[in-house]
Amino acid sequence: MGEQPIFSTRAHVFQIDPNTKKNWVPTSKHAVTVSYFYDSTRNVYRIISLDGSKAIINSTITPNMTFTKTSQKFGQWADSRANTVYGLGFSSEHHLSKESAGGDIQSPLTPESINGTDDERATPEVTQNSESRAEPTQNALPFTHSSTISKHWEAELATLKGNNAKLTAALLESTANVKQWKQQLAAYQEEAERLHKRVTELECVSSQANAVHTHKTELNQTIQELESTLKKKEEEIEGLKQEIDNARELQAQRDSLTQKLQEVEIRNKDLEGQLSDLEQRLEKSQNEQEAFRNNLKTLLEILDGKIFELTELRDNLAKLIECS
């Protein structure tokens, strides 16, 4: 048959603060319905509470759980599976007494724990009224022939019919609540499957955490090495840039010197041409001077001869004069 609702009440729901483990954190803004279910197939009890479509309590009851009354209107229990502590705040001490009756939270089927308010226990009320309806029938058997008793039982029958109508309406309402609880149960099962998948994913992620951490450490070391290498390369690039600038300056100086050298070579060629011309002119002048010297020497020789001849002529004339 699966899980069947056995009891419902309304209370403010709290959970212990997971960080401090001391303070209570409200999980509902107002009082919500807290329902108790029993699975006869697995013999398991469960407490479920919804705030809208969000499940704020989904606690499977185990034998070591105990519902502890900490004040006149507040009780709590620890759920080791959910790793939390739930707390319920009731509107009166009467509701809390019904909640904590029997002490052991594992036994919500005891009469004390089923005793909710009239609007909270529709299904159990059907059983009790059905039993009370059966008792007058047994008592009426010895008086079937009495007219007075017959009228009394007719009035009692009318009352029972009215009660039966009310019980039928309550049963229909309970059936509707059962359908709603089945829908809630289906939603809880889907949520449980989703949470189970999420837990599996988180376990996979957790198993990979160490490898990811190691890989991250290696990556950080590699990044540091690459950053150091990059810094060295940047320094080398800066040095190369400076060398390139120096090389460009040297290239500009070399180009300037090359241009000047070309100008000097051109000027040197011009000077060499001029020197060659001067050498030619000098050689020509020397040749002319040599020819002039030769001519002058010849002329001197001729002049010497003429002078000698004149001297002889003078001597001869002198002798002639002397002789005459």
Contacts in CASP RR format, 6 or more apart in sequence:
PFRMAT RR
TARGET T0000
AUTHOR 0000-0000-0000
METHOD contacts of the structure
MODEL  1
MGEQPIFSTRAHVFQIDPNTKKNWVPTSKHAVTVSYFYDSTRNVYRIISL
DGSKAIINSTITPNMTFTKTSQKFGQWADSRANTVYGLGFSSEHHLSKES
AGGDIQSPLTPESINGTDDERATPEVTQNSESRAEPTQNALPFTHSSTIS
KHWEAELATLKGNNAKLTAALLESTANVKQWKQQLAAYQEEAERLHKRVT
ELECVSSQANAVHTHKTELNQTIQELESTLKKKEEEIEGLKQEIDNAREL
QAQRDSLTQKLQEVEIRNKDLEGQLSDLEQRLEKSQNEQEAFRNNLKTLL
EILDGKIFELTELRDNLAKLIECS
1 40 0 8 1.000
1 41 0 8 1.000
2 39 0 8 1.000
2 40 0 8 1.000
2 41 0 8 1.000
3 37 0 8 1.000
3 38 0 8 1.000
3 39 0 8 1.000
3 46 0 8 1.000
3 181 0 8 1.000
3 185 0 8 1.000
4 37 0 8 1.000
4 38 0 8 1.000
4 39 0 8 1.000
4 40 0 8 1.000
4 178 0 8 1.000
5 35 0 8 1.000
5 36 0 8 1.000
5 37 0 8 1.000
5 123 0 8 1.000
5 177 0 8 1.000
5 178 0 8 1.000
5 181 0 8 1.000
6 36 0 8 1.000
6 37 0 8 1.000
6 38 0 8 1.000
6 108 0 8 1.000
6 109 0 8 1.000
6 114 0 8 1.000
6 123 0 8 1.000
6 124 0 8 1.000
7 35 0 8 1.000
7 36 0 8 1.000
7 108 0 8 1.000
7 113 0 8 1.000
7 114 0 8 1.000
7 116 0 8 1.000
7 120 0 8 1.000
7 121 0 8 1.000
7 124 0 8 1.000
8 33 0 8 1.000
8 34 0 8 1.000
8 35 0 8 1.000
8 36 0 8 1.000
8 120 0 8 1.000
8 121 0 8 1.000
9 33 0 8 1.000
9 34 0 8 1.000
9 90 0 8 1.000
9 95 0 8 1.000
9 98 0 8 1.000
9 99 0 8 1.000
9 116 0 8 1.000
9 117 0 8 1.000
9 120 0 8 1.000
10 31 0 8 1.000
10 32 0 8 1.000
10 33 0 8 1.000
10 34 0 8 1.000
10 91 0 8 1.000
10 120 0 8 1.000
11 31 0 8 1.000
11 32 0 8 1.000
11 34 0 8 1.000
11 88 0 8 1.000
11 89 0 8 1.000
11 90 0 8 1.000
11 91 0 8 1.000
11 95 0 8 1.000
11 99 0 8 1.000
12 26 0 8 1.000
12 28 0 8 1.000
12 30 0 8 1.000
12 31 0 8 1.000
12 32 0 8 1.000
12 88 0 8 1.000
12 89 0 8 1.000
12 90 0 8 1.000
13 26 0 8 1.000
13 27 0 8 1.000
13 28 0 8 1.000
13 32 0 8 1.000
13 34 0 8 1.000
13 49 0 8 1.000
13 51 0 8 1.000
13 56 0 8 1.000
13 57 0 8 1.000
13 86 0 8 1.000
13 87 0 8 1.000
13 88 0 8 1.000
13 89 0 8 1.000
14 24 0 8 1.000
14 25 0 8 1.000
14 26 0 8 1.000
14 27 0 8 1.000
14 86 0 8 1.000
14 87 0 8 1.000
14 88 0 8 1.000
14 89 0 8 1.000
15 24 0 8 1.000
15 25 0 8 1.000
15 27 0 8 1.000
15 56 0 8 1.000
15 84 0 8 1.000
15 85 0 8 1.000
15 86 0 8 1.000
15 87 0 8 1.000
16 22 0 8 1.000
16 23 0 8 1.000
16 24 0 8 1.000
16 25 0 8 1.000
16 84 0 8 1.000
16 85 0 8 1.000
17 23 0 8 1.000
17 24 0 8 1.000
17 25 0 8 1.000
18 83 0 8 1.000
18 84 0 8 1.000
24 87 0 8 1.000
27 51 0 8 1.000
27 56 0 8 1.000
27 57 0 8 1.000
28 49 0 8 1.000
28 51 0 8 1.000
28 56 0 8 1.000
29 51 0 8 1.000
31 91 0 8 1.000
32 49 0 8 1.000
32 50 0 8 1.000
32 51 0 8 1.000
32 56 0 8 1.000
33 49 0 8 1.000
33 50 0 8 1.000
34 47 0 8 1.000
34 48 0 8 1.000
34 49 0 8 1.000
34 57 0 8 1.000
34 88 0 8 1.000
35 47 0 8 1.000
35 48 0 8 1.000
35 49 0 8 1.000
35 181 0 8 1.000
36 45 0 8 1.000
36 46 0 8 1.000
36 47 0 8 1.000
36 108 0 8 1.000
36 113 0 8 1.000
37 45 0 8 1.000
37 46 0 8 1.000
37 47 0 8 1.000
37 48 0 8 1.000
37 181 0 8 1.000
37 185 0 8 1.000
38 44 0 8 1.000
38 45 0 8 1.000
38 46 0 8 1.000
38 108 0 8 1.000
38 109 0 8 1.000
39 45 0 8 1.000
39 46 0 8 1.000
44 60 0 8 1.000
44 61 0 8 1.000
45 60 0 8 1.000
45 61 0 8 1.000
45 106 0 8 1.000
45 108 0 8 1.000
46 58 0 8 1.000
46 59 0 8 1.000
46 60 0 8 1.000
46 61 0 8 1.000
47 57 0 8 1.000
47 58 0 8 1.000
47 59 0 8 1.000
47 61 0 8 1.000
47 86 0 8 1.000
48 55 0 8 1.000
48 57 0 8 1.000
48 58 0 8 1.000
48 59 0 8 1.000
48 184 0 8 1.000
48 188 0 8 1.000
49 55 0 8 1.000
49 56 0 8 1.000
49 57 0 8 1.000
50 56 0 8 1.000
50 184 0 8 1.000
53 187 0 8 1.000
55 187 0 8 1.000
55 188 0 8 1.000
55 191 0 8 1.000
57 86 0 8 1.000
58 82 0 8 1.000
58 188 0 8 1.000
58 191 0 8 1.000
58 192 0 8 1.000
59 77 0 8 1.000
59 79 0 8 1.000
59 81 0 8 1.000
59 82 0 8 1.000
59 86 0 8 1.000
60 79 0 8 1.000
60 81 0 8 1.000
61 105 0 8 1.000
61 106 0 8 1.000
61 108 0 8 1.000
62 80 0 8 1.000
62 81 0 8 1.000
62 106 0 8 1.000
63 106 0 8 1.000
65 77 0 8 1.000
65 78 0 8 1.000
65 79 0 8 1.000
65 104 0 8 1.000
65 105 0 8 1.000
65 106 0 8 1.000
66 77 0 8 1.000
66 103 0 8 1.000
66 104 0 8 1.000
66 105 0 8 1.000
67 75 0 8 1.000
67 76 0 8 1.000
67 77 0 8 1.000
67 99 0 8 1.000
67 100 0 8 1.000
67 103 0 8 1.000
67 104 0 8 1.000
67 105 0 8 1.000
68 75 0 8 1.000
68 76 0 8 1.000
68 77 0 8 1.000
68 100 0 8 1.000
69 75 0 8 1.000
69 96 0 8 1.000
69 100 0 8 1.000
70 76 0 8 1.000
72 93 0 8 1.000
72 96 0 8 1.000
73 89 0 8 1.000
73 90 0 8 1.000
73 91 0 8 1.000
73 92 0 8 1.000
73 93 0 8 1.000
73 95 0 8 1.000
73 96 0 8 1.000
74 87 0 8 1.000
74 88 0 8 1.000
74 89 0 8 1.000
74 90 0 8 1.000
74 96 0 8 1.000
75 87 0 8 1.000
75 88 0 8 1.000
75 89 0 8 1.000
75 96 0 8 1.000
75 99 0 8 1.000
75 100 0 8 1.000
76 85 0 8 1.000
76 86 0 8 1.000
76 87 0 8 1.000
76 88 0 8 1.000
77 85 0 8 1.000
77 86 0 8 1.000
77 87 0 8 1.000
77 105 0 8 1.000
78 84 0 8 1.000
78 85 0 8 1.000
78 86 0 8 1.000
79 85 0 8 1.000
79 86 0 8 1.000
88 96 0 8 1.000
88 99 0 8 1.000
89 96 0 8 1.000
90 96 0 8 1.000
90 99 0 8 1.000
95 116 0 8 1.000
95 117 0 8 1.000
98 112 0 8 1.000
98 113 0 8 1.000
98 115 0 8 1.000
98 116 0 8 1.000
99 113 0 8 1.000
101 110 0 8 1.000
101 112 0 8 1.000
101 113 0 8 1.000
101 115 0 8 1.000
102 110 0 8 1.000
102 112 0 8 1.000
102 113 0 8 1.000
107 113 0 8 1.000
108 114 0 8 1.000
114 121 0 8 1.000
114 124 0 8 1.000
115 121 0 8 1.000
118 125 0 8 1.000
122 170 0 8 1.000
122 171 0 8 1.000
122 173 0 8 1.000
122 174 0 8 1.000
122 177 0 8 1.000
123 171 0 8 1.000
123 174 0 8 1.000
125 167 0 8 1.000
125 170 0 8 1.000
126 167 0 8 1.000
126 170 0 8 1.000
126 171 0 8 1.000
126 174 0 8 1.000
129 163 0 8 1.000
129 167 0 8 1.000
130 167 0 8 1.000
133 160 0 8 1.000
133 163 0 8 1.000
133 164 0 8 1.000
136 153 0 8 1.000
136 156 0 8 1.000
136 160 0 8 1.000
140 149 0 8 1.000
140 153 0 8 1.000
143 149 0 8 1.000
143 150 0 8 1.000
144 150 0 8 1.000
END
